[in-house]
Amino acid sequence: MLRTMNDLEDYAIHATDGNIGRIKDFYFDDEAWVIRYLIVDTGTWLLSRKVLISPIAFGQPNWAEKILPVSITQEQVKNSPDIDTAKPVSRQHEMQYLDYYGYPPYWGGGNFWGGGAYPYMMLPDYGTLVATPQPDRPESMEAFARDEAAGHQNDDLHLRSCKVVEGYHIEAVDGDIGHLQGMLVDEETWAIRYLIVNTSNWWIGHQVLISPQWIRDVNWLEAKISVNLTQQSVQDAPPYHSAEQLNREQALLLIRQQLLKE
């Protein structure tokens, strides 16, 4: 099933031994267009500290009660690396985070999550419930982790806040078509399948879906996303109704109709 980022906001995150907090934002990878981390407000128990939670730790969601269980403890979250979620997250910060929880790097491997499509497949003890930090690893592994972090510390930043990009202008090859209203994410892979575009400043009263594969360029300084579509193809596309919950097949049908008109 596909979920909107806005719908997922304020979902409760439950550790194995109690509540962690509520979702306030998401970091997505602007190359693979996958949600890499949830930004969770811990509320009173950690003085509203903002922490990152990776989908790698997710258990089976309770969509009816808006709860996402995770295979980590409150103590692990309390002692996790302090990352300023108001600033861009560097690859070095990610290495510290992943190393703390014992997760392998997700980059490299040719799929959404390393060599796999699903985040839970990256758990160090894949198939069990709890992932634990590994403070007593051999020195050779510690040295490898330090070298890996050093080798990636100057990598380009590719993690973006979903909230920050909402409102970005969407530009077709022949003119403006609207602004980014939200995103539809696959609840299993956490890949962003579609951008929800509000066309009201050009085509009043409509929302359409645009796949990230049609993105030609993103200008972060000008807050603009350019896509390889014409205004007419967008106007001819079936409208998206936010009240409807789409599965992947329904969304693909909408997009297929748009492609045929393109």
N, C-alpha and C positions, 0 to 999 in steps of 0.2 A: 504494500500500500504506500501511497505517497502522502507525506505530511508537509504542511507549510511551517516555515520557521516561526511565524507569528503564533501559530497554534501551540507549538512546543514551548514557547516562553512561559515561565512560571511552573513548569512541571517540577515535581519534587524528585530529588535525587536521594535514594536510600542506600546507605552503606550496609555491610553485612551485620553491623551492630547498632544501627540507628540512622537518623536523618542527617544529611549533609547540608542541604539547602535547596535553593530553587534556581532554575536556569534563567539567566538574564541576557545571554548573548551567545554567539557561536563564532569560532574561528574556522574559516574555510580556506582550502588550498586553491589559489587562483590559477594553478597549472592543471591540476587534475579535477578541480571543482568537486571536492569532497570535504565534508565536515570533519575536521581533525580534532577539535576540542570544543567542549561546552565551557562557557564561563558561568560559574555557579556562585551565587551570593550565599555565604554560609550563615547569614543571620546572626542571632545573638550568641550562639555557642562559640563562634570564632570572631566576634566583634565585627560581623559583616565583611570579613575578609573575602576577596574574590579569588577563587581557585580554578584551575583547569582540570577537567575530567575528560579522559579520552574514551571514545566509543569502544576501544579495545576492552574496557572493563565492563561493558554493558551486559546485563542479564536479560531475561525476558520482560519486556515492558508491560505494564498494566495500563493500557490505553484508556480504559473506562475511568480509572481513578487518577489518571495523569501522574503516574509514578514510573520512574526509571531506576531499577535496582542496579547496583554496581558491585563488582567483586573485589572491593577494597574496604578497609576499615576506617572509622573516624580518626583513629590515631595516625594512620598512614596519611590521611588528608591533612591533619594538623601539622605533621612534620614534613610535608612535601615542600619542594623548592619554592621559594617565594618569587612569583613572577608578576610584574606590574601589568595587569591586563588592560590598562589604559594606553599602553605603548605597544608598538609592533613586537612580535615574538621572534627572536633570532633563532637560527638553526642551533647555535650553541646552547641557548636556553632550552630548546627542545631536547637536545641530547642529555642535559641534566635531568629533565623531567622523565624521559623514557628510561634513563639509566636507573633513576631512583625506584621506579616501579618494576624494573626488570623487563621492560618491553623492548623488542628489537626496533631499529629504525624502520619506518614505513616506506621511505624513499628507496628507489631501486627495486627491481623485481618485475616491473612491467604490468602491475595490476593496481587496483585501488589501495590495497594494504599489503605492500611488499609483493610476495608472490601469490597472494590470495585475494578474493573478492570481498571477504567479510572481515570486519575488524577483530572479532573474537578469535580468529584463526592465528592471530599474532601473540596470543597469551603464551608465556613461557612454558606453562603446563597445560597446554590446550586440551580441553575436554573435562577439566575440573572447574570448580566454582571460583576459588580464590587465587588471585595473583599476589605474590608477596615481594617486597624489596629484597635485594640480595646483597647485604652489606659484607658478607664474608666470602665474596667471590675470590678466586685466585688472583694474585698480583698481575699475571699476564693479561687477564680479562680486564682488570682495572686500567692497565696501561693501554690496552686496545681502545677502551672507551674514551680515554683522555685524548689519544691520537685521533680518533674519529671525530671528536668534538672540535679539536684544533683544526682539522682538515676542512671542516664545514663552517667555521665561525664567520667567514667572510662571504658565505653564500647569500644570494639575493633573498630578500624577504618575500615570502609567498603566502603568508597567512594574513587574511583580511577579516575584519569584523563584518558580520552580516548586517548589523544595525547601521554601520557607517556607510555601506554601499546602497542601502535603501534610499531611493530618491535620485539615484544616478540617472542622467538622461540616456535614453536609448536612441541611437541614430541608425537609420537604414542607409542604404547606399545612395538614396535620393532624397534624404531629408529626415527630420525628427519624427519619431513615432510615439514618444511618451516617456515614462520614467519607471524605474524598477520599483515595483510594489512589494515583492517578496520572492520567495524561492520555494520550490517543491523538492523535498528530499526523500529518497528511498529509505524506508525505515529499516531495511536489512543491511544495505551496504553503506548507508549514510552519504551516498553520492548525491549531488545536486543534479536532478534530472532536468528541471525546467526553471527558467526565470519567469516570474509573473509580471507582465508589463501592463501598466495602466496607461491607456491611450487618451485619456480625457482631454488633454490639452491639444489634441489633434483630431481624435475620433471619439466624440463625447459618449460616455457611458459604457465603455467596453474595456475588458481585460483579455489579453491573449497570452499564450505560452510560447516561449522561445527557448530552444535547447542551447546549452553552452557551446555545442559543436558549431553553431552558426556565428559565434563571436569572432570578429575579425581583429579587434584590438580593444584594450581597456586603457583609457587615459586617466590615471588615478589623480593627477593634479587638477584636471578639468572636470572630474567626476562624470565621465562620459564613457558609455559602452557602444562600440560600433559593431553592427552585425551585417552579415552577407545576405540580406533580404531587402526586397523593395517595399515601399509603402503599400503598393497594391496587394502584394502577397500577404502582408499583415492584415490588411482590410478584408481580404477574401477568406481569411482563416476563421474557423469556427470560434466563437467567443468562449472564454473560460468563466465559469461561474464559481465564485469562491465558496458558496454554500455547499457545493457538491464535493464529495470526497472521491478522488480519482484513484483507480489502480493503474498500474503501468500500462496495461493493454488499452484502457480508455484514453490515457494521455497520448499514447503512440498513435491512436486513431486520429486524434485531433491534429497531431503533427503531420501524419501521413497526408491528410487532406490539404494541409498547408503546402506540403512539398509538391503535391500534384498540381496545385494552382501556380506554384513557382516555376 
